[in-house]
Amino acid sequence: MSKLLATLLVVAFISMAAQIHATAADGNRAQVKAPRNGVGPRLIVCQGETVVASAVVTGAPYNADKTGKRDATASIQKALDDVAAMKGGVVFLPAGRYRILGSLHIPYSTTLHGEWSNPDHGGSGKGTILMAYSGRGSTSGPGLIQSMPAESGLIGVSIWYPDQKAGKIVPYPPSVSGDEAGLITLRNITFYNSYSAVEFKSMSGNVVESIFGTALKQGIVTTWSGEVSWLRDVHFSNKYWRKAAVSLTGAALSESEARSLDQFTRRELVGIELGRIDGMAFYGYSADDAKTSILMRKSEKYPELVFGFGGVIAQAAGTREEIGWAPWYFWTHYANVDNVPEARGKRYTFATIPTAKRTDAGSLIVVTSPPYKASGNGLADDTAAIQAALRDAGKRGGGTVYLPQGEYKITEPLVIPRGVELRGPLGTVRAREYHETCTLAAHFGANTHNPESDSALVTLMDNSGIRGLTIAHPEQPFDASRVQPYPYAIRGRGKGIWICDVDLLNSYLGIDLATYQCDAHTVVGVWGSVYKKGIDVGGGSRGGRLERLAFSYGTLTESGRFASQVSKQSTQAIADYTFNNSIHYSFGDCEGERGWGLFGFYPAVHFHFYKGRGRGCVGAEFWQSIHDVPNKANVIADAGENVDLIGYFGTDRGTGNWLQVGPDFAGPLNVFGRMVNPNFQNQPLNCTLRQVRFYDEVSLVTGKKASADHSLPGSSPDGAIDRDPTTMWQAPSGSYLEVDLGDVRTIDRCRVEGSGMQLAKQLNLLQAELRVSLDGRSFTSACVMDSHGSVCTDVPIEPVQARYVRLYVPNPGGDDVIRVASFDVFGPRK
């Protein structure tokens, strides 16, 4: 992945008022007792999750009007700015209507959080609604939520333009726009009638989840990314405006208005437009009333950016256009699970974040308040104060122990009791820590001889959790030549534990779920730089969930904490250390593990399936993993059975193969929809079809019959089109393979893979050419493909009509023998 460019942001620090105010949940309604003022922290239960708000906009001094009669812009912005001055946190908008006559800017490290009502579950026109009035008549100028910076969030709101009429649609600027830094979270948002819903220049590190609504011209537009991002459950349809109209205005859309709305969007709407995307897990999407559901092309606004998409798509409905001849991500196409028939019927169910056992009034403890009086200044030892607060919360039957912004020096291990959550103020995951945040700073364990068995910084007992903070080791040298072993940052020691929105800044060992059995664990939204291990799952754990995890040395080298020590040399040294030593995901004795969107960059190994306590990982599913540039392998399978990789994207520029299988791995490892680009592969894949099974995309040649002008003895042309990587077509250089598609089809993509399953040395196809014909006699060149040293190349081509396709290989490289395991051509995606 490209290193994410960002600017070090600095804001003034003021102390947070240490006032405790708890709320009681009433179903899915957030109940916020009328405060004497709007300054937090406040514990709120909303949509089954807990929120700790640093400010509530309806309280003093903000006093935002939630009836929609008076302009609330200044009040909300004041609350956002005040919380930003505290170094970040959550601004909460209770259910109501907020008239916005201007624009809102969500500052760095700050989340604007409302009370969302799901429109697919009876929530149309309910909850927190932002009424947007500015920008009518033009797509330029500031939108409703403008220029969201890095590590900010918008959660749980609906957006409505009262002056937008279905019968006479007029332009508006984007409802939500983001700046170039990325690392933005959008979750649980309804757009009732946005002309343009979301426009990000950067999709780097962004989280876009549970987005519903009616978009008129543009749904989501993003032009580039230099980091992985996650998009799931995004659905655009005109039904959302129609269903909400009565609740919003008191009157339903007329038949003519509804008809005019449908005509407009079917003529104009692009649901999602993507430019150059450097890694994305894309799951669950539809745009029912769009002209184009998904559009991939060079950005018209930023034409200098290279066009390409690296990632995995699943459950994406509607038409798909991919325009332009330009390199894909490392000359590969995205993996498309929807085009794999063996994956049909498979679905991923996303985790729900648990809460503390008690969320009632009085269950919130602030560690800086009496009698605990933690300092949070990074100098005084806060261990005893925090542990006392955790212990008291446990004695009360559970609760939330809250750490206001600050750095908390910890000199002994902390234990979080049953039913308790240790929580920082952040409403979203912190990925880079561009300035100071809420940090647990470990000042013990350096240079231990027993890093894996020593007590972790934080140990989670049954049904306890940690959320919304950073873990750092301040005494760990930034100099990679002096890396010191430390114990684990977090260890689970019981069932039902959760870890959410946590940044592991410079851990030697990250998360341990293998020393003890941790059934039904939930780990969501973790970024980390780890020197040795990211997360280890084992100990007989059953039914765990891992979602949106990302490990990369960039979390450390791009953080603000070490800005003064960062140089090209120090960054490269840390990168080299992780490339030679770190394993991001380890799976031992565990069963029924489920994962989605597990990302890694530049380790020694991404996934390691090993034998622990006598057995390996059993019955696991990992959806849409994106593994970039390991040293030894993307996946090493030494033990385990019945493991599925559903949608897998990987690159490999290291010393080994992308996949290595040991003799004790029972298999099968089922790979549904892969896009793997192993550069400089130097040995064959060492697995049998009993151990590993590949279910690749179906193309226009699937099920057809191949022929060739020459084939070596024992080789068949059909070996290149049978979806079996163990078979291949072998022929002298200068030969061609031909397939009759049966009728004239549109072709816009070609994929060729060398035979890495059996042979590797000197097998790379240096150059190949796709030739096409309508009559089988006169052939023209559709594209010339350069493999760039890879065993696989997958390129877009200018759409061309053809019935007959030929793969001509003038320069196979190596010993001048063509060895092709797969040859596929594709048409427009549906």
N, C-alpha and C positions, 0 to 999 in steps of 0.2 A: 504494500500500500504506500501511496505517497504520504510523506509526513505532512500532518495537518498544520497549515499556516494559521497563526493566531497572534493576537496582540496582547501583551501583558496588561491586564486591566487593574487599576488601583482605585480603591474607594476609601473614603474616610471611615474610621471606626468610632462608633459610639456604643456605650454599654446598653444591653437589652434590659428592659424592665423585668424584674423577676417576680411577676405576678402569676398566680395559678388560677386558672379558670377552666373548669371541666364542663362538658356537655353530655347530655344523654341522647341516645339514638331513638328515633321513633320510626321504625321501618327503615326505608331508604332515605328518609328526610333528615337533613342535618338540622339539629336543634342548637342554636346559639343563643344562650341567655343574654338578655340586653345588658351589656357591660357599662360600667361607668365611663370607660374610654375604650378606644379601639386598639390599644397596644397589647400585644400578646405576652407570653404564649397562651394559646387556647387549644384544648384538645377537642376535636370535632370528629364525629362519626358520619361519614358521607359515602353512600353507595357501597356500604359494607366494608369500607376502608377507614382508617384513622388518618386525620390530618392534624398536624400541629401548626397553627397559624401564628405568625408573628404580628399580624395586624388583621382586624376585621373592619371592612370599610364602612359598615353601618354604625359603628361606634364612634365616639369622640376621639380625636379631634376631626375625623374625616366626615362623618355624618352624611354619607352618600345616600341619596334618595333612591329607594328601590321600588318606587311606584311608577317610574318612567315619566313623571311629570316635570321634574327639574333636571338640568344637565348635571351628570355625575362625573364628567371627565376629570375635572380638577381634583375632586375628592379621591378618586381611584388612583390617579397619578401621584398624588401626595403620599398615599399609603405605599405605593410601589417604591417611590424614592426613599421614604423613611426606612423601609426594610432593606433596600440596597445599601443604605448607609450603615446598617447593622452588619454588613457583609453577607447579606442574603437571607432568604427564608421564604415563607409562604404568605401571600396576601389573600385573604378569603372573602369571597362575595357570596353572602347567603342568597337563597332563592329569591328572585324578584326580577324586575325589569329596570335596567340602568340605561338612561338616555346618554348617548355619547355624541356630542356635537363636534368634537375634535378627533384627535388620535391619541392612542395610548402607546407608551414605550415601556416594555418590560425590561428592567435593567439586568445586568449580568448577575448570575447566581440567584435569581429571584423567580418565583413561580406565582402566577395569577391563577387561583384555584376557585372554581365555582361549584355549585351544587347541580350536577347534571342529571337530566332525566332521559333515559334511553328512548328515542322515538320509535324504536321497534317493539317496545314493551310498554306502550301506553303513555309515553312521556312527551308526546308532541305538544309544543307550546308551553311546556312547564319548566321548572327549575330556574337556573340563572340565565337570563337573556340579556345580551348586550344589543341595544338598539342603535344601529349605525346610521348617522345622518350625513356625514361629511363625504366630499368627493364626488357627488352626483354629477354625471355627465362627462366624466373623463377617466381614463385608466391610469393617468399619471398623477403624481402627487401622493401625499401620505395616505395610507389606508387606515383601517380601524386599529389594528395592532401592527405597528410599523417597526421595521429594523430590529427584530429580536436578536440579541447578541448570543454569544456562546453560553452554554450551560444555564439557559433560562427555560421556562416552561409555561405552557398554557394548557390548563386541564379543567374539564368539567363545566364548559360554558356552551351556550347556543348563541348564534349570531343572526340577527334579523335586520333587514333594511326596510323600514316602514314605508319609505317613499318609492320603493321599487314595485312596479306594477306588472303583473303577468301579461297583460294585454298590450303593454308598451314598454318593453325592456330598454333600459338605458345603461350605459357603462358606469362602472365604479372602479376605483383602485382595488388591489388585492385586499381581502379581509385580513389576512395574516401574511406578513413578509418577514424574511430572515436575512441577516447580513451574511458576510462571507465566512464567518468563523465556524458555522455549523454547531454541532452539539446542542441541538434544540429538541425539546420534547413537546409534542402535541398529542393529547390523549383525551378521549371522551368529549368530542366536540360535534355539535350539529350546526351545519350551515343551511339556514332555511331558504335563502334566496340570494346567495352571493354571486355577483357577476364573475368575479375571480376569487376562488376560495383561498388558496395558499400559493405563494410564490417564494421559493428559496433559490438564491444563487448557489448555495452550497448545501448538499445533503450529507456532509461529513459528520458521522456520529449521531445523526438525528434519529429520533424515535417518533414514529407516526402511527398511532394505534387508535382503533375504534372511532373512526371519523365517518359521519353520516351526513347526508343532506342533499340539497338541490343546488348544483352549480350551473351557471348559465353559459358562460363562455369558456372558462378554465376551471378545472378541479384542482389539481396539484401540478405545479410546474417547478422543475429543478434542473439546473443546467450542468452542474458538475459536483464531484466529490473526490476527496483524497483519502477517505476513510470509510469503513463499513457503516451501514445504516440499516434500520429495521422498519418495515412498513407492513402493517397487517390490519385486516378487518376495516377496509375503506370502501364505502358504498355510496355512490351517487345515484339519485333517482328523483324524478319530478314528484313522486308520491310524497316526499317529505314536506314540500311546500303545500301541496294539496291537503294533506292530513292535518297540518298545523294551522291552516288559514283561519278556521273558526275560532280557535283558542287565541290566536294572535290579534285578529281584527274584529271578531264577532260575526264574520260573514265568510262563507265558502267561496272559493273561486268559481266564477260562472263557467258554463260550458265553453263559451268563446274564449275566455281567459285561459282555461286549461288547454284548449286546442292551440292557441297562440303560443303558450309556453312550450308545448311539445314540438311545435314546428320550429321554434327558435333553437332549442337545444339540439334537435336532430340535424339542424343545418350548421350549427356553430360549435357545439361543445366538444372539447377534447378533455377526457376524464383525467388522464395523467400524461404529462409530457416529460420525458427523461432525455438528458443529453449525455454527458460523459460521467458515468457512475462507476466508482471504484469499489464495488462490493455492496450488495444489498440482499437481504433476506426479505422476500416479497410474498406475502401469503394472504389470501382472502380479499378479493377485489372485484367490484362490478361497477359499471356505469350504464344503467339500463336505457337511458334516453339520450345517449351521446352520439354525435357524428362519428367520433373515433374514441374507442375505449382507452387504448394505450398507444402513444406515439413516441417513437424513439428516433431522434434526428439531431443534427448539429443545431445548436442554439442560434436562433435568429438574432437574439440580443447580444450574445457573446460568440460570434462565429470563429474566434481564434481558438476556442476550446476543442480538443479532440473528441470525436464522437465515439462512444463505446459503452457497453454495459457489462459489468462483471458481477454475477450473482446467480440467484436461484429464484425461479418463479413457480408458485403453486396456487391452485384455486383462483385463477385469474380469468374472469369471463369477458367476453366481448371481442370486437375486432381489434387487431393489432397491426400497426404500420411501423415498419423499420425503414427509414428513408436515408439513402446516401451510402456511397461506397467509401468507407473509412475503416481503419483498424478497430477490431473489437479489443476488449481488454486482453492484452498479451496474445492477440490473434486467436482468441477463443470467443465463442458465443456463450450467452448465459445458459444455465441448465434449466430445462423446462419440464417439471414433473408432470404437468398436465398432458404432455405428449407421450407419456409412458403408460401403456394400457395396463400393465401389471400393478401400477400404483392407484388405479381408479378405486374409489371406495375408501381409501385411506384418508383420515382426517387427523389434524392435531387439535387437541383441546387445551386452551391456555390456562395457566395457573391463576388462582385467586390468592392474593397476598394475605396471609393470616394477620390477625390482630392480637394484642395482649388480651389476657383472659378477662380483665376488667377494663371497661371504657367509660364507666359511669363517673359522676361528679366525685372529685376527690382522688381519682386514680392517677392523676398526673403529678409527678414529682420533678421539680426543677433543681438540678444539682448545685446551682449557684445561690439558691435561697437557703435561709436557715432551716434546719440546723446543720446542713451539709457544708455550705459555703465553699464550694470548689472555686478556685480562682480563674481557671481557664486562660492563664497568662503564659503558659508554656514553661514557666520557671519553678513555681511552687508544685510540690507533689500533690496531685489530686486523687491518688489511688484510693485512700481511705474514704474520702468524701463520696466518691462514685460508688464504691463497693457498699458503703452504708446505705446509700439511696436504693441500690439494687436489692439489698437484703430486706429493707423495709417494705419495698414494693412486693417482694415475694411473701412476706409475712401477712400482707393485706389481701393476699389471694390473687395478686397480679396487678399489672398497671404499666404505665409508660414512664420511664426515667429519661428526662429530657436534658440534653446538653445544648445550651445556647452557643452561639458562635464563639469560638475561641480555640485555643490549643490546650489540651489536657494531658499533663505529664503523668505517665503511668510507669511505676517502678516495680510492680508485682502483677501477677496474672489476675484478671477480672473474671468473675463467674456470674452469668445472668441466670437467675433462678427461674423455675417453672412459671409460665404464664406472664413473663415480664418482657418488655421490649426496651432496649437501649436505643435512643433515637436522637439524631441531630436535627437541625432546622431545615435542611434542604428538601425541597419538594420533588426533585428529580435527581438522577444519577450525576455525580461529578466525575468527569473523565480526564481533566487535565489540571485542575486546581491552579488556574491562572493567577489567583491571589489567595491569601490565607482563607481558611474555611473552618468548619467544625472538625477538629482532628483529635483522634486518640493517638498520642505519641508514645511509642514504646521505648522506654529507657532501661531495658533489662534484656538479658539473653544474648548479648553480643558474643561472638566467637565460641558459642557452645559446641561441645563435642557430640551432643545428642539432639540436634535440632528437630528431628521428627518425633521424638518421644518426650521432650521437655514440655512443660505446660505452655499452652498457647497464650497469646495476649488476651484473647477473649474466648471463654468456653460457654457454649449455649446448652442449657439443660432442656428437658422435655418442654415442648411448646413455648419456646422463648425465641426472641429474635433481635436483630440489629438492623438499623435502617438510617439512611440519610446522613452519612458522615464519611470522613476519610481516615484511613489508618496509615501512619507513617512511622518510619524508623529514623529519627533525626541523626543518630550517631552512625548510621550506615554510610560509609564514604561514597561520594559521587564518583570517585575514581574506581573504575572497574577492576584495576589491578589489586585493589585492597578490599574486595567484597568479603563481608563477614557473615558466617552462618548465624541465623536467628531461628527461634521456634516459629511455629505457625502463627499467622495473624489471627485466624479464627478456627475454632474446633467445635464440631457438633458432638454432643454427648447425650442424645436422646431423640425421640420421635417428634415430628411436627415442628422442627426448628425452621426459621426463615432468615435469609440474608438478602437485603434489598437495597438498591441504590447506594452501594458502597464502593469507594475508590481505594484500591490497594496500591499506594503510591510507590513503594519500593520494597516490597516484601521479598524475603528469601524464600519462604514457603507461604502460600496463600491460604487456602481453605482446606481443612481436613475433615472429611466425612467418611473416613476409612478406619480410624482407630477404634471407633465405637459404632454400633449399629444406629443409624439415623433414618428410620423409616419416614416416608412422607415428607422429606425435606423439600424446601422451596428456596431456590436461589435465582433471583431475578435482578437484572440491571447492575452487573458488577463490571467495572473496568479495573485493570491492574497491570502493573509491571512486576514481574516475578523473576528472580534470578534462578530458582531451581524448579519449583512446582507451582502451578496455578491452583488447580482444584483436584483433589483425590477423593473418589467415591468408592466405598467398599464396606468392610465390616459387616457384611450381610444385609446392608441397607436395601429396603424395598420401596418401590413406588415413589421415587424422588423426581423432582422437576428442576431443570436448569434452563433458563431462558435469558436471552440477550446478555451473554457474557462475552467479554472482549479482553484479550491479553495482548499487549504490545509494549515494546520498550518506549514508545512515544509517550505513554502516560507519565513516565518519569522524566524523560529528557525534554519534554515540552512543558513541564510544570513550572509555575512561577516560583516555587520554593527554591529551586536550584538555578534560577536564571543567571546569577552571577558566575556560576561555574560551567555553564554550557558553552561548549566550543565544538567545532567540527570533529576534533580529535576525541573529546570526552564522549560525545554522542556515539561515534563509531565504536569506541571501546566497549560501551555498554551494549550496543547492538551485537557486537561480536561475542560478548559473554553469554547473552541469552541464546544466540545462534548455536553455541556449542554446549550449553548446559541445561536449558530450561525445557520442561515438559508441561504443556499447558493443561491438558485434560487427561487424568489417569482414572481408569475404571478397573477395579479388582472384583472382589466378591460382592456383587450387587445384582438385583433382579428388578426388572420392570422400570428401569430408568427411562425418562423421557426428556428430550432436549430440543430446543428450537433456537436457531440463530446463534450458534456457538462459533465465535470468531477468534482467529489468532494470526499473529504476524511475527515472523522471524524467530521461531524457537528452534531447538533441536528436533522436537517432535510435537505434533499437535495432539493427536489421540493416541493413547497407549492403553491397550487392553491387556491386563496382566493377571497372573494367578495370585490370588490372595486368600489365605485361610483354606487353601486346597481347591479353590475353583475360581472361575473368572466371571465376567459380566454375562448375564443371561437375560434374554427376552427384552432387549432395549431398542428404542427408536430414537434416532437423532435426525431431526428435520433441518434442512437448509443450513448446514454448516458451511462456513467459508474459511478455508485454511490457506494461508498465503505464505509462501517461501520458507519452508523448513530446511534444516540442514540434513538430518538423517532420513526423515520420512514424514509425510502427512499423517499416515495411520500405520501403527505397528500393532498387529494382532497376535499376541503370544498365547492368549487363553480366552475362553469364552465360547458362547454359542447363541445362535438366533439373534443376531444383531442387524438392525436395518439402518442404512444411511439413505434417507429419503430426500433427494435433492442434495447434490454434493458438488461444491465448486472448490477446486484446489489448483494451486500452482506450485511448482517444485523446481528450485534451482540449486539444490544441494548436492550431496555426494551419493545419495542412494535413490531408491525408487519412491514414488509417492505412496505406495502400499507395500508393506512387508508383512508376511504371514509366517508364524512359527508352526512347528509340527504339532504342538499341543492345542492349537486353536481348532475346535471341533467344527465351527461353522454352522450354518452358512452365514457369511457376511453378505447381506443382500444390498446391492447398490442400485437404487432406483433413480435414474436420471442424473448422470454424472457429466461434469465438464472439467476435465483434468488436463492441465498443460504441463507435463513434466519435461523441462528442458534438460538436455545433456544426460538423459537416462543412460546408465552404463551397465545395466544388468537386467535380465528378464524378470518379470513378476514371478515370485516363487510360490504360487498358490495353485490349487486345483479348483475345478468348478464345484467340487464338494464343499470346499471351504469358502469360496467367493463366487457370487453370482451377479452378473451385470444385466440390468434391464435398462437399456438405453432408449432414446427417443425413436419413435417410428418416423421414417422419412418417406419420400415419394418412391424410393426404390425398394422399400420393404415388401416382401412377398413377390417380387418380380424375379425374372431369370436374367443372369448376367452371362456375357460372352466376352471373349478376349481374342486378340490376334495371336498372342503367344502366352503360354503358361508353362512353367517348369513341371517336370514329372511329379505326380502326386499332389499337384496343386490345382484348385478349382477356382474360377472367377467368382462363383457363388460364396466362397469363403470371405469375400470382402463386403457382402451385403446381407449376411444372415444374422446380424445382431449378436454374434458369438465371437468374443475377442480372442478365443483360442484358435480360431481358423483364420486363414489368410489366403490371398492371391499372391503368388510369386511368379515373376516373369523377368526376362532380360530388360535392361534399360531401353527406353524408346518404345516400349509396348503400350497398348491401351486396353482398357476395360470398358465395355459398353453395356448399357441397360436400356431396354425399351419400356417406357413408362406406361404404355398402353393407349394413351391419348395425349393430346396437347395440354401441358400444364405450365403454370407460371412458376419460375424458379428464381429465388432471390438469396440463396445461401448454399454454400457447399462446405462439406466437412470431410477430412481425410485423416485417418489415424494409422500410424505404423504398428508393427506387430510386436509390441512390448510384452505380450503375454508369454511368448516363447523365445524371442530373440531380442537383443538390444544393441549390442555393439555394432556400429556401422549400419544401423537400420534407418536412420533418419532420412526422410524424404526431403531433399534440399529444395526441390522445385517440382510442381505439378501443374497441369493445366486442365481446366474444364472446357470441353467442347460440346456444342449443342447443335441439334438438327431437328427440322420438322419432318423430313422425309427419309432419314436414315442414310442419305447419300452425300448431301452437301452439309458439311459441318463448319461452324464458325467458333471462334474463341470467345468464351464468356468471361473467363478470368484466368490469370496466372497467379498461383499461390506459392509464396515463399514460406517455408516452415520455420525460419529463424532458429534453426537448431532444435526444434521441438519434435517430439514424436507425434504431435497432433496439431492440426491447424484447422480453423473454422472461420470462414470469412463471409461477409455479406457481398452480394454482387448486384449490379444493376438488374432489376427484374427483366427476365427474358422468357419468351415463349419457346417451349421445346417439347418434343415427344421422345427423342433419343438423346442420351447423355453419354459422353465418353470422358474417362479419366485417362489423360495422357501424361506419362512420366518420363521426361527426357533426361532428368538428372536425379536418380534416387540417392546418390551418395554411397559411401561405404564401398562395397564390392560390386557396385553396378547391378545389383539385383533388386528389383522392385518387391517390396514386402508390404502389403496393405491389409490391415485387419478390418478396416471399415471404410466404406465410401458411401456418403449420403448426400442427397440434394433435398432441399426443403422449399416449400412454397409459403405464401403469406399465412401468418398465424391467425387462427380463429379462437 
